[in-house]
Amino acid sequence: MSATTSADPAPEPDGFGPFAHLTVRNTPLYRHVMRVFLVAKERFAVHLRPEEVHAALPAESRPAEPEAVVAALDKLVVWGNLRADPDTARVTAVEDFYRKRFIYQLTREGEAAETALSAYDEALGRRGALQAVALHDIVTQLRALLVLAAESELDPAKTHLTLDTLANRFAALADNARAFMGSLQRTMDLHDVEDEVFLAYKDRLIQYLERFIQDLITLGGRIARLILELETDDRVDRLLTAAARREAADASPEDAADAEREAYARWAARWEGLGAWFISRNERESQARLLRGRALGAIPQLLAVVRALNERRSGRSDRSADFRTLARWFAEAPDDDARHRLWRAAFGLYPARHLTIDADTLSARAEKPVPATTPWAGAEPLRISPQLRRTGSYERRGKPRKVEDREVRRRVLAETAAKQAAETAAARRRLVTDGVTRLSDLGELDPGSFGLFLQLLGDALSTWRPGMKHTVATSNDGSMEIRLTALGDGTIAEVRTLGGVFSGPDHLIEILDLTDPDTLTDGAPGP
């Protein structure tokens, strides 16, 4: 990028204020100059001289003549980004007072504009990451909150610090996950990516997704369980109240009550967002479960992109090759009837028979069928409504339709949701084991219980790695936990259902209902 020394037209007095330098010809030079002042301010340098700005500019954007930098500084002063003060430090003679010497510093408006532009550039260039470390940190902070909530008298400072750390880690996790999935979709759409780069990147990306999915399955359920445990016995309310009071401690006495209410509302909203991210509630799937499904779906999509790249390289999906193959088929067809059939199969173009059908048309067609190959000129004339011919529409003007009463449908949906919730609760009670048992001893399962069992078993097996003998997994909504131990004695377990027999190697299994208060008080979350 090279800078030019030509001057821009005089800035408009009623332009865009400190953002006016974004709409002129030498915008890159102005951006680099403002960046020099922002970096200098971070180093506690208040004023800069033109020669200092010229020396600090990047070599590829530095004008050959220092006068170009002086002109840019003067225009930034006019726009309100900088302030110019007479440079009296280097005056040694009377004639120096008559020379144009200034030192420049950032104005409040210019600093705010440059900070906003830097945040904008950073957001555009951000790719994001799926942070498994953040999941571990969230577990750590939730456990710390459990310890604090168990104390008879809360420590406001520790409570506020722990909640603030938890909120920051959660916000970073959510923002990075959203940015990562967006950049991943752009990668799969083959935007701004070269074939060679993508093929070298896809193996690492798939391993990265698999590792994060495993951590999300293992830690997501644990986080959901910790959240549910904290929400018992008004523990969360005590923690949020303590944090809100500490935030409102510096408010004036007349504003203390309002400040505490506002702080509590902010903390309650953050906690609600954390719960919605990891726990499915009110017939809405948790964001963690949606992210897990999106990440799982990304793996076959990535493989499909690889296949598309390979096909594009080999030319198998080249349209010109397809048309040449079709032309050869036409040339090899035995007669015109075969060519017509091939044309209809390839392009799906069929002759139109009518514009509309009414009762009279159907009766006439039944009495005297008309082949589809009949041309328009040889077919019977089509009778259309004079209103359609005059207005182009059959619609009749009049009063609008009455508002439909959907109360019955809403009641049916509510009853269906309640029925499904009852069936899920019954399936959960059916699967809960009384201690450790063998998989073969589960007995016959109804469809609802069997579907829930397959989900739990899938979560457990997804964390299984070669050499493992024992694993623990939690359901996505944090309501159930399964503990699976391999037997290794070669026995086969059979679980009978209405649809058939499910069989596989026998294991020791223990299924816990984490929504049961007795289960929460029995012990700490599984490893």
C-alpha positions as CSV (number, residue, x, y, z in Angstrom):
1,M,0.0,0.0,0.0
2,S,1.5,3.3,-1.0
3,A,0.5,6.7,0.1
4,T,0.1,9.7,-2.2
5,T,1.1,13.3,-1.4
6,S,-1.7,14.9,-3.4
7,A,-4.0,17.0,-1.2
8,D,-7.7,16.1,-0.7
9,P,-10.4,18.7,-1.3
10,A,-11.2,21.0,1.5
11,P,-13.2,19.1,4.2
12,E,-16.9,19.9,4.4
13,P,-17.7,21.8,7.6
14,D,-20.8,19.8,8.2
15,G,-19.3,16.4,7.3
16,F,-19.1,13.2,9.4
17,G,-17.0,14.7,12.2
18,P,-14.2,12.4,13.5
19,F,-15.3,9.8,10.9
20,A,-14.9,12.1,7.9
21,H,-11.4,10.7,7.1
22,L,-13.1,7.5,6.0
23,T,-14.8,9.0,3.0
24,V,-11.9,10.7,1.3
25,R,-9.2,9.6,-1.1
26,N,-6.3,9.3,1.3
27,T,-8.1,7.2,3.9
28,P,-5.3,4.6,4.5
29,L,-2.9,7.4,5.4
30,Y,-5.3,9.0,7.8
31,R,-6.0,5.6,9.4
32,H,-2.3,5.0,9.9
33,V,-1.8,8.5,11.4
34,M,-4.6,8.0,13.9
35,R,-3.2,4.6,14.8
36,V,0.2,6.2,15.5
37,F,-1.5,8.5,18.0
38,L,-3.5,5.7,19.6
39,V,-0.4,3.6,20.1
40,A,1.5,6.7,21.5
41,K,-1.3,7.3,24.0
42,E,-1.0,3.7,25.2
43,R,2.6,4.4,25.9
44,F,1.7,7.6,27.8
45,A,2.9,10.0,25.1
46,V,0.6,13.0,25.0
47,H,1.9,15.2,22.2
48,L,3.6,14.2,18.9
49,R,5.4,16.4,16.4
50,P,5.0,15.9,12.6
51,E,8.4,14.4,12.2
52,E,7.7,11.9,15.0
53,V,4.4,10.9,13.3
54,H,6.3,10.5,9.9
55,A,8.9,8.3,11.5
56,A,6.3,6.1,13.2
57,L,4.3,5.4,10.1
58,P,4.7,1.9,8.5
59,A,7.3,1.9,5.7
60,E,4.8,0.8,3.1
61,S,2.5,3.7,3.8
62,R,5.0,6.5,4.7
63,P,4.9,9.4,2.3
64,A,8.2,10.4,0.8
65,E,7.7,14.1,1.8
66,P,7.0,15.0,5.5
67,E,4.8,17.8,4.2
68,A,2.2,15.2,3.3
69,V,2.0,14.2,6.9
70,V,1.7,17.8,8.0
71,A,-1.3,18.3,5.6
72,A,-2.9,15.1,6.9
73,L,-2.5,16.3,10.5
74,D,-4.0,19.7,9.7
75,K,-7.1,18.0,8.1
76,L,-7.5,15.7,11.1
77,V,-7.5,18.8,13.3
78,V,-10.3,20.3,11.1
79,W,-12.4,17.1,11.4
80,G,-12.0,17.1,15.2
81,N,-9.8,14.0,15.5
82,L,-6.7,15.9,16.7
83,R,-5.9,19.1,18.5
84,A,-3.0,21.4,17.4
85,D,-1.1,23.5,19.9
86,P,1.8,25.9,19.1
87,D,5.1,24.3,19.6
88,T,7.0,26.8,21.7
89,A,9.5,24.3,23.1
90,R,11.9,24.7,20.2
91,V,11.7,28.5,19.8
92,T,15.1,30.1,20.0
93,A,14.6,33.4,18.1
94,V,11.9,36.0,17.6
95,E,11.4,34.9,14.0
96,D,10.5,31.3,15.2
97,F,7.3,32.7,16.6
98,Y,6.1,33.5,13.1
99,R,6.7,30.0,11.8
100,K,4.0,27.4,11.7
101,R,5.1,24.9,14.3
102,F,2.5,22.7,16.0
103,I,2.4,19.7,18.3
104,Y,-0.6,17.4,18.0
105,Q,-2.6,15.3,20.4
106,L,-5.7,13.1,20.3
107,T,-9.1,14.7,21.1
108,R,-11.7,12.8,23.0
109,E,-13.8,12.5,19.9
110,G,-10.9,11.2,17.8
111,E,-9.9,8.6,20.4
112,A,-13.5,7.3,20.6
113,A,-13.7,7.1,16.8
114,E,-10.4,5.3,16.4
115,T,-11.3,2.8,19.3
116,A,-14.6,2.1,17.6
117,L,-12.9,1.5,14.2
118,S,-10.3,-0.8,15.8
119,A,-13.1,-2.8,17.5
120,Y,-14.8,-3.0,14.1
121,D,-11.7,-4.2,12.3
122,E,-11.1,-6.8,15.1
123,A,-14.6,-8.1,14.8
124,L,-14.4,-8.5,11.1
125,G,-11.1,-10.4,11.2
126,R,-12.1,-12.6,14.1
127,R,-12.6,-16.3,13.3
128,G,-13.4,-17.5,16.8
129,A,-12.7,-20.9,18.4
130,L,-14.5,-23.6,20.3
131,Q,-13.0,-23.2,23.7
132,A,-12.9,-26.5,25.6
133,V,-10.7,-24.7,28.2
134,A,-13.6,-22.3,28.9
135,L,-15.9,-25.3,29.7
136,H,-13.3,-26.5,32.4
137,D,-13.2,-23.0,33.8
138,I,-17.0,-22.8,34.0
139,V,-17.1,-26.1,35.9
140,T,-14.4,-24.7,38.3
141,Q,-16.3,-21.5,39.0
142,L,-19.6,-23.3,39.5
143,R,-18.0,-25.6,42.0
144,A,-16.5,-22.5,43.8
145,L,-20.0,-21.0,43.9
146,L,-21.3,-24.2,45.5
147,V,-18.7,-23.9,48.2
148,L,-19.5,-20.3,48.8
149,A,-23.3,-21.0,48.9
150,A,-22.8,-23.6,51.6
151,E,-21.4,-21.0,54.0
152,S,-23.8,-19.6,56.5
153,E,-22.6,-16.0,55.7
154,L,-21.6,-15.2,52.2
155,D,-18.4,-13.3,51.4
156,P,-19.6,-10.5,49.0
157,A,-16.1,-10.0,47.5
158,K,-15.4,-13.6,46.8
159,T,-19.0,-14.1,45.5
160,H,-18.8,-11.1,43.2
161,L,-15.4,-12.0,41.9
162,T,-16.4,-15.7,41.2
163,L,-19.6,-14.6,39.4
164,D,-17.8,-12.0,37.4
165,T,-15.2,-14.6,36.3
166,L,-17.9,-17.1,35.4
167,A,-19.8,-14.5,33.4
168,N,-16.7,-13.4,31.5
169,R,-15.7,-17.0,30.7
170,F,-19.2,-17.8,29.6
171,A,-19.5,-14.7,27.4
172,A,-16.2,-15.5,25.8
173,L,-17.3,-19.1,25.1
174,A,-20.6,-18.0,23.6
175,D,-19.0,-15.3,21.4
176,N,-16.2,-17.5,20.2
177,A,-18.6,-20.4,19.4
178,R,-20.8,-18.1,17.4
179,A,-17.8,-16.6,15.5
180,F,-16.3,-20.1,14.9
181,M,-19.5,-21.6,13.5
182,G,-19.9,-18.6,11.2
183,S,-16.3,-18.8,9.9
184,L,-16.7,-22.6,9.6
185,Q,-19.8,-22.1,7.4
186,R,-17.8,-19.7,5.2
187,T,-15.1,-22.3,4.9
188,M,-17.5,-25.0,3.9
189,D,-19.0,-22.7,1.3
190,L,-15.5,-22.3,-0.1
191,H,-15.5,-18.5,0.3
192,D,-12.1,-16.9,0.7
193,V,-10.3,-20.2,0.8
194,E,-8.0,-22.0,-1.6
195,D,-8.4,-25.7,-2.4
196,E,-4.9,-26.7,-1.3
197,V,-5.3,-24.7,2.0
198,F,-8.7,-26.3,2.7
199,L,-7.5,-29.9,2.0
200,A,-4.6,-29.4,4.4
201,Y,-6.8,-27.8,7.0
202,K,-9.7,-30.2,7.0
203,D,-8.0,-33.1,8.9
204,R,-7.0,-30.8,11.8
205,L,-10.4,-29.2,11.8
206,I,-12.3,-32.5,12.0
207,Q,-10.0,-33.7,14.9
208,Y,-10.6,-30.3,16.6
209,L,-14.4,-30.7,16.2
210,E,-14.4,-34.3,17.5
211,R,-12.3,-33.3,20.6
212,F,-14.6,-30.3,21.4
213,I,-17.7,-32.5,20.9
214,Q,-16.3,-35.0,23.4
215,D,-15.6,-32.3,25.9
216,L,-19.0,-30.7,25.4
217,I,-20.7,-34.1,26.1
218,T,-18.6,-34.8,29.2
219,L,-18.6,-31.3,30.6
220,G,-21.9,-29.9,29.3
221,G,-23.9,-32.4,31.3
222,R,-21.7,-31.7,34.4
223,I,-22.3,-28.0,34.1
224,A,-26.0,-28.5,33.7
225,R,-26.0,-30.6,36.9
226,L,-24.1,-28.0,38.8
227,I,-26.5,-25.3,37.7
228,L,-29.5,-27.4,38.8
229,E,-27.8,-28.0,42.2
230,L,-27.1,-24.3,42.7
231,E,-30.8,-23.5,41.9
232,T,-32.0,-25.6,44.8
233,D,-32.8,-23.9,48.1
234,D,-32.5,-20.4,46.8
235,R,-28.8,-20.6,46.6
236,V,-28.6,-18.6,43.3
237,D,-30.8,-15.9,44.8
238,R,-28.4,-15.4,47.7
239,L,-25.4,-15.3,45.5
240,L,-26.8,-12.8,43.0
241,T,-28.1,-10.6,45.8
242,A,-24.7,-10.5,47.4
243,A,-23.0,-9.6,44.1
244,A,-25.6,-6.9,43.4
245,R,-25.2,-5.3,46.9
246,R,-21.4,-5.2,46.4
247,E,-21.9,-3.5,43.0
248,A,-24.3,-0.9,44.5
249,A,-22.0,-0.2,47.5
250,D,-20.5,2.9,45.9
251,A,-23.9,4.4,44.9
252,S,-25.2,7.4,46.7
253,P,-27.6,6.7,49.6
254,E,-30.7,7.9,47.6
255,D,-29.8,5.8,44.6
256,A,-28.6,2.7,46.4
257,A,-31.9,0.8,46.3
258,D,-32.3,1.4,42.5
259,A,-28.7,0.6,41.8
260,E,-29.0,-2.7,43.7
261,R,-32.2,-3.7,41.8
262,E,-30.6,-2.9,38.5
263,A,-27.5,-4.9,39.4
264,Y,-29.6,-7.8,40.5
265,A,-31.6,-7.7,37.3
266,R,-28.3,-7.8,35.3
267,W,-26.9,-10.8,37.2
268,A,-30.3,-12.6,37.0
269,A,-30.3,-12.2,33.2
270,R,-26.7,-13.5,33.0
271,W,-27.6,-16.5,35.1
272,E,-30.7,-17.2,33.0
273,G,-28.5,-17.0,29.8
274,L,-26.0,-19.5,31.3
275,G,-28.8,-21.9,32.2
276,A,-30.4,-21.6,28.8
277,W,-27.1,-22.4,27.2
278,F,-26.6,-25.7,29.0
279,I,-30.1,-26.8,30.1
280,S,-33.2,-27.5,27.9
281,R,-36.2,-25.8,29.4
282,N,-39.8,-24.9,28.4
283,E,-39.7,-27.1,25.3
284,R,-36.6,-25.2,24.0
285,E,-33.3,-27.0,23.3
286,S,-30.2,-25.8,25.1
287,Q,-27.7,-23.8,23.0
288,A,-25.0,-26.4,24.0
289,R,-27.1,-29.2,22.4
290,L,-27.7,-27.1,19.3
291,L,-24.0,-26.3,19.1
292,R,-23.2,-30.0,19.5
293,G,-25.6,-30.9,16.7
294,R,-24.2,-28.1,14.5
295,A,-20.6,-29.3,15.1
296,L,-21.6,-33.0,14.5
297,G,-23.3,-31.9,11.2
298,A,-20.2,-29.9,10.2
299,I,-18.1,-33.1,9.9
300,P,-20.1,-34.8,7.1
301,Q,-20.5,-31.4,5.5
302,L,-16.7,-31.0,5.5
303,L,-16.3,-34.4,3.9
304,A,-18.9,-33.5,1.3
305,V,-16.8,-30.4,0.5
306,V,-13.8,-32.6,0.1
307,R,-15.7,-34.8,-2.3
308,A,-16.8,-31.7,-4.2
309,L,-13.2,-30.5,-4.5
310,N,-12.0,-33.9,-5.7
311,E,-14.8,-34.0,-8.3
312,R,-14.1,-30.5,-9.4
313,R,-10.4,-31.4,-9.8
314,S,-11.2,-34.6,-11.8
315,G,-13.8,-32.8,-13.9
316,R,-16.5,-35.2,-13.2
317,S,-19.0,-32.5,-12.3
318,D,-18.1,-30.3,-15.3
319,R,-21.3,-29.2,-17.0
320,S,-19.8,-29.1,-20.4
321,A,-18.8,-32.8,-20.0
322,D,-22.4,-33.6,-18.9
323,F,-23.8,-31.9,-22.0
324,R,-21.4,-33.8,-24.2
325,T,-22.5,-37.0,-22.7
326,L,-26.1,-36.1,-23.2
327,A,-25.4,-35.2,-26.8
328,R,-23.8,-38.6,-27.3
329,W,-26.9,-40.3,-25.9
330,F,-29.1,-38.3,-28.3
331,A,-26.9,-39.4,-31.2
332,E,-27.1,-43.1,-30.1
333,A,-30.9,-43.0,-29.6
334,P,-32.6,-45.5,-32.0
335,D,-35.4,-43.2,-33.1
336,D,-37.2,-39.9,-32.5
337,D,-39.6,-41.3,-29.9
338,A,-36.6,-42.4,-27.8
339,R,-35.0,-38.9,-28.3
340,H,-38.3,-37.2,-27.1
341,R,-38.4,-39.4,-24.0
342,L,-34.7,-38.6,-23.3
343,W,-35.5,-34.9,-23.7
344,R,-38.4,-35.0,-21.3
345,A,-36.3,-37.1,-18.7
346,A,-33.3,-34.7,-19.0
347,F,-35.1,-31.3,-18.9
348,G,-38.6,-32.0,-17.6
349,L,-40.3,-29.8,-20.1
350,Y,-43.8,-30.9,-20.9
351,P,-46.6,-29.3,-23.0
352,A,-49.0,-27.1,-21.2
353,R,-52.7,-28.2,-21.5
354,H,-54.6,-25.5,-19.7
355,L,-54.4,-22.4,-17.5
356,T,-57.1,-23.4,-15.0
357,I,-59.6,-26.1,-14.2
358,D,-63.1,-25.8,-13.0
359,A,-66.0,-28.3,-12.7
360,D,-67.2,-27.8,-16.2
361,T,-63.6,-28.3,-17.6
362,L,-63.3,-31.5,-15.6
363,S,-66.6,-32.8,-16.9
364,A,-65.6,-32.0,-20.5
365,R,-62.2,-33.7,-20.1
366,A,-63.9,-36.8,-18.7
367,E,-66.3,-37.0,-21.6
368,K,-63.7,-36.2,-24.3
369,P,-60.1,-36.8,-23.1
370,V,-57.5,-34.6,-24.7
371,P,-54.0,-36.1,-25.2
372,A,-51.1,-34.2,-23.6
373,T,-49.5,-33.9,-27.1
374,T,-52.4,-32.0,-28.5
375,P,-51.2,-28.5,-29.7
376,W,-53.0,-25.4,-28.6
377,A,-54.3,-24.7,-32.1
378,G,-55.9,-28.1,-32.3
379,A,-57.4,-28.2,-28.8
380,E,-60.9,-27.0,-27.7
381,P,-60.9,-23.3,-26.7
382,L,-60.5,-22.6,-23.0
383,R,-63.3,-20.9,-21.2
384,I,-62.2,-18.2,-18.7
385,S,-64.1,-15.8,-16.5
386,P,-64.8,-12.4,-17.9
387,Q,-63.6,-11.0,-14.5
388,L,-60.2,-12.7,-15.0
389,R,-60.0,-11.3,-18.5
390,R,-60.9,-7.8,-17.3
391,T,-58.9,-7.6,-14.0
392,G,-56.4,-10.5,-14.2
393,S,-57.6,-11.8,-10.8
394,Y,-60.4,-14.0,-9.5
395,E,-60.3,-12.3,-6.2
396,R,-63.6,-10.7,-5.1
397,R,-63.4,-7.5,-3.1
398,G,-65.2,-7.4,0.2
399,K,-64.7,-7.4,3.9
400,P,-61.7,-9.2,5.3
401,R,-62.0,-12.7,6.7
402,K,-62.7,-13.1,10.4
403,V,-59.8,-13.6,12.8
404,E,-59.4,-17.3,13.3
405,D,-59.8,-18.6,16.9
406,R,-56.7,-20.7,17.6
407,E,-57.6,-21.4,21.2
408,V,-58.4,-25.1,20.4
409,R,-55.2,-25.6,18.6
410,R,-53.2,-24.0,21.4
411,R,-54.9,-26.2,23.9
412,V,-54.1,-29.3,21.8
413,L,-50.5,-28.3,21.6
414,A,-50.3,-27.7,25.4
415,E,-51.9,-31.1,26.1
416,T,-49.5,-32.7,23.6
417,A,-46.5,-31.0,25.4
418,A,-47.8,-32.1,28.8
419,K,-48.3,-35.7,27.5
420,Q,-44.8,-35.8,26.1
421,A,-43.3,-34.4,29.4
422,A,-45.2,-37.1,31.3
423,E,-43.9,-39.8,29.0
424,T,-40.4,-38.5,29.3
425,A,-40.7,-38.5,33.1
426,A,-42.1,-42.1,33.1
427,A,-39.2,-43.2,30.8
428,R,-36.7,-41.6,33.1
429,R,-38.2,-43.4,36.2
430,R,-38.2,-46.7,34.2
431,L,-34.5,-46.4,33.4
432,V,-33.2,-45.4,36.8
433,T,-31.4,-48.4,38.3
434,D,-31.1,-49.3,42.0
435,G,-27.4,-49.3,42.1
436,V,-25.1,-51.0,39.6
437,T,-26.7,-53.7,37.5
438,R,-25.9,-55.6,34.3
439,L,-27.1,-54.3,30.9
440,S,-28.8,-57.6,30.3
441,D,-30.9,-57.2,33.5
442,L,-32.7,-54.0,32.2
443,G,-35.6,-56.2,30.9
444,E,-38.1,-55.2,28.3
445,L,-38.4,-51.5,27.4
446,D,-41.3,-49.5,25.9
447,P,-40.6,-47.3,22.9
448,G,-40.2,-44.1,25.0
449,S,-37.8,-45.7,27.5
450,F,-35.8,-47.4,24.8
451,G,-35.4,-44.1,22.9
452,L,-34.1,-42.3,26.0
453,F,-31.8,-45.3,26.7
454,L,-30.3,-45.1,23.3
455,Q,-29.5,-41.4,23.8
456,L,-27.8,-42.1,27.1
457,L,-25.9,-45.0,25.7
458,G,-24.8,-43.0,22.7
459,D,-23.6,-40.2,25.0
460,A,-21.6,-42.7,27.0
461,L,-20.1,-44.5,24.0
462,S,-19.1,-41.2,22.4
463,T,-16.7,-40.6,25.2
464,W,-15.3,-44.1,25.0
465,R,-11.7,-44.4,23.8
466,P,-9.5,-47.5,23.2
467,G,-8.2,-49.0,26.4
468,M,-11.0,-47.5,28.6
469,K,-12.9,-49.8,31.0
470,H,-15.2,-47.2,32.6
471,T,-16.9,-44.0,31.5
472,V,-19.4,-41.5,32.9
473,A,-21.7,-39.3,30.8
474,T,-24.5,-36.9,31.4
475,S,-27.5,-36.2,29.2
476,N,-27.6,-32.9,27.3
477,D,-30.3,-31.5,29.6
478,G,-28.4,-32.5,32.7
479,S,-31.3,-34.6,34.0
480,M,-29.6,-38.1,33.9
481,E,-26.2,-39.7,34.3
482,I,-25.0,-43.0,33.0
483,R,-22.0,-45.0,34.3
484,L,-20.8,-47.7,32.1
485,T,-18.2,-50.4,32.9
486,A,-16.9,-53.0,30.5
487,L,-17.1,-56.7,31.6
488,G,-14.8,-58.3,29.1
489,D,-16.2,-61.8,29.8
490,G,-17.7,-62.1,26.3
491,T,-21.3,-62.2,27.4
492,I,-24.0,-60.8,25.2
493,A,-26.8,-58.6,26.6
494,E,-30.3,-58.5,25.0
495,V,-32.8,-55.7,25.6
496,R,-36.3,-56.6,24.2
497,T,-38.5,-53.9,22.8
498,L,-41.8,-53.9,20.8
499,G,-39.7,-53.3,17.6
500,G,-37.3,-56.2,18.2
501,V,-34.3,-57.2,20.2
502,F,-31.3,-54.9,20.9
503,S,-28.1,-56.9,21.5
504,G,-24.5,-56.2,22.2
505,P,-21.6,-56.9,24.6
506,D,-22.8,-56.9,28.2
507,H,-21.7,-54.1,30.6
508,L,-22.2,-53.0,34.1
509,I,-24.5,-50.0,34.1
510,E,-25.8,-47.5,36.6
511,I,-28.4,-44.8,35.6
512,L,-29.1,-41.9,38.0
513,D,-31.9,-39.3,37.9
514,L,-30.2,-36.0,38.6
515,T,-33.5,-34.2,39.0
516,D,-34.1,-36.2,42.2
517,P,-33.0,-34.1,45.2
518,D,-31.9,-37.2,47.0
519,T,-29.5,-37.9,44.1
520,L,-28.0,-34.4,44.3
521,T,-27.3,-34.8,48.0
522,D,-25.8,-38.3,47.7
523,G,-22.5,-37.2,46.3
524,A,-20.5,-34.9,44.0
525,P,-20.8,-35.0,40.3
526,G,-19.2,-38.0,38.5
527,P,-15.7,-37.8,37.2
